[in-house]
């Protein structure tokens, strides 16, 4: 089974095209919602990680956890008490060492007041950053589904580095205009294995069949 964790400003709907590809090939998947994305500006990284850990404890059988973008921080917060986790897969995602946050990774100062939501300026023009390789129609639909992201989730530092305890794969999106490819390359050097896709930041939308093929390689 694949447990899919969406990135910042997004919802589980992001994964639907990929889930359809996986299901067509006989694989089970579940997209889990992170509390820091949406209507709860007080939820932070640790709340996301607790939500993920709680769901994993409810699942019988082996699981591959897939984190996109911001949720690389979340999946890295897992402790090693999840024997059913086979692998962590990072898709154009943070893959932090202990003590790193989204803000520190990008060199952004932490404000004194970390309440409220993160500025949407973080992704500038989403048509050009998040959805650079989608059609105009698909990009418009995706933009309409964007939600707020809590500022707290962007500044809380990680206290674990789960990729040091679980096998890991990093998927580099080579045409990404949102998450710097150079930073992806840096993180990928820490992973057990590395895959590459010639896509923008959202391969689950722009190339779901290609991403599904990568994931299925590790589940087979």
N, C-alpha and C positions, 0 to 999 in steps of 0.2 A: 504494500500500500504506500502511496505517496501522500504526505501531509504537506500542503502548500501554504506558505505564509507570505501574504502580500506586503508590498513596500509602503512607504509613507505616502499619504494623500490618496491612497487607493483603498479598494475594498476587495472581498473575495471574488467579485464578478470579473476582476482582471484575469482570473485563471480559467474562465469558462471555455474558451476555444482550446486551450491545452487539455483540459479535462475531457472534452469531447474526443480529442485525438487519442488520449490514453484509454478511454472507455472502448473506443472502436477496436483497439488492439488487445482488449481483455484485461486492462489494468484498473485497479480501484484507486481512487484519489478522493481527497477531501480538502477543501479550501477553508481555512479557519480565519475568523475575523479578529483583528487586533484592536483592543479597546482604545489605544492611543489615536486611532484614525476614525474620525467621525464626530460625534456629539459630546465627547467627554474630554475636555481640555485638561483635566486634572490627572489623567492616566499617563503613566510614563513607561519607560523601557522595562522596568521591573514588573509592572502590571502585565505588559505584553508577555514577558517571559513566564510569568506565573500561569497565564492563560494557556500558553503553549504546553507547558509541563503538565498541567492538569489534564489536558486533552490526551496527551501521550500516555498518561497512566490509565486512561480508560480504554485504550486500544489494545486488543489482543493480536498478537502476531507481529511480524517484522514490519518496520516502517522506515522509509527514506524521507527525511525532512528537507524540504526545498525552500530556501529563503531568497527573496528578491530584494535587491537594493537596500533600503533601510532595515529590512527584517534580517539582514545578515547579523546585525547587532543582537536581535532577539534570539536567533537560533544559537548564537555563540554564548548566550547566557545559560544554556542547558547544563545541568550538572551531569555527572557520569552515572547517575542512578536510573538510567533508562535503558535496560538491556535489550529492549526490542528495537532500538534505533540502530539501523545498519550503516547509515551514511548521512552526512550533511552535504547538501549541494547548494552552493552559493551562485546565484545568477546575477551578474553585474552588481554585486552586493558588498557591503562592508564585511570585512573578515578581521575583526579587531583583536589586538592584544589586550590584556587586562588593563583597565584604566582608560581605554579609548572611548570616545563618543563620536556621534556624527559631527558635532561642532568641532571637536579637536582634530578629527581627520581632515576636515576642510580648512582648518586654521581660522575658525570663526570664534571671536570672543564670546564668552558666556555672559549674558546680561545679569544684573542683580535680581531682576524680577523674571522668574522663569515660569510664571503662570501664563495661562492663555494658550493661544495657538501659534504655531510657527508661521513666519511670513511666507506667503505664496511666491514672493520674489525669489525664493530658493530655487524654483524651477523656471523662472522667467517666462518665456512663451512656450507653453506645453506642446503646441503643435510642432515646434522646432526642437524641443528637448526630449520630452517623454516619447512623442509619437512621430518622430521624423520619418519613419519608413512605413507609416500607415497611409491608406487612402484618405482623402479629405473627409469622406463620409464616416469612416471608422474612427478617425481622429476626433471628429466633432462629437460622436457618441461617447468616446472615452473621456473627453474633456468635460462633458456633462455629468459624468459619474465621479469626478474628483471631489474629495471631502477635505475638511480641515485636518491638520496633524498637530498634536499637542507639542508645544515647545519643550516641555519636560522630557519627552521621549528623545529629543535631539541632543540634550545636554547631559543626561545622566550617564556616567561612565560605566562601562562593563566591569563586572567583578569576576568574570570567568572567560575562558577562551576554549569553548567546547571542541573546536577543531583540533586541539592538541590531544583529545581523548578519543575522538571518533574518526574513522576514515572520512576524508573530505574530498570534494571535487569543486573546482572553481570553473564557472562558465564565463569566459570573457566575451563581451559583446563588442565586436571590433569597430562598429560604426556608431557607438554610443555618443550622444551629444549632451547627455545629462551627467552621467557618472564618468569621470575622466578615465580613459583607457589606461593611462600610465598608472593610475592608482589601482585599477583592476589587475594590471600586470604585477604590481607590488604584492597585492594580496595573493594572487595565484601562486606566487613562489612559495607560499606557506602550505599549499594544499597537497594532498596525496596525489591527485591527478588533476589535469587541466584540459578543458575543452574550449573550443572557439566557435563562435557563430558570427557570420557576416551580417549582423543586424544592429539596429538601434537599441535603445534601452529596454524595450518591451517585447522580447521575442515570443512571449506567451500570446501576444496579440498579432504580431507581424509575421511570425514563422512558427506557429504552434506545432506543426508536424516535425520540423527540424528539432525543436526543443524536446518534444516527446521522444524522438529517437535517441537523443542523448540520455535522457532520464532512464529509458527502458534498458539501455546498455548496462546500467548499474543494478537494475532489478532482476535481470535475467538470471 
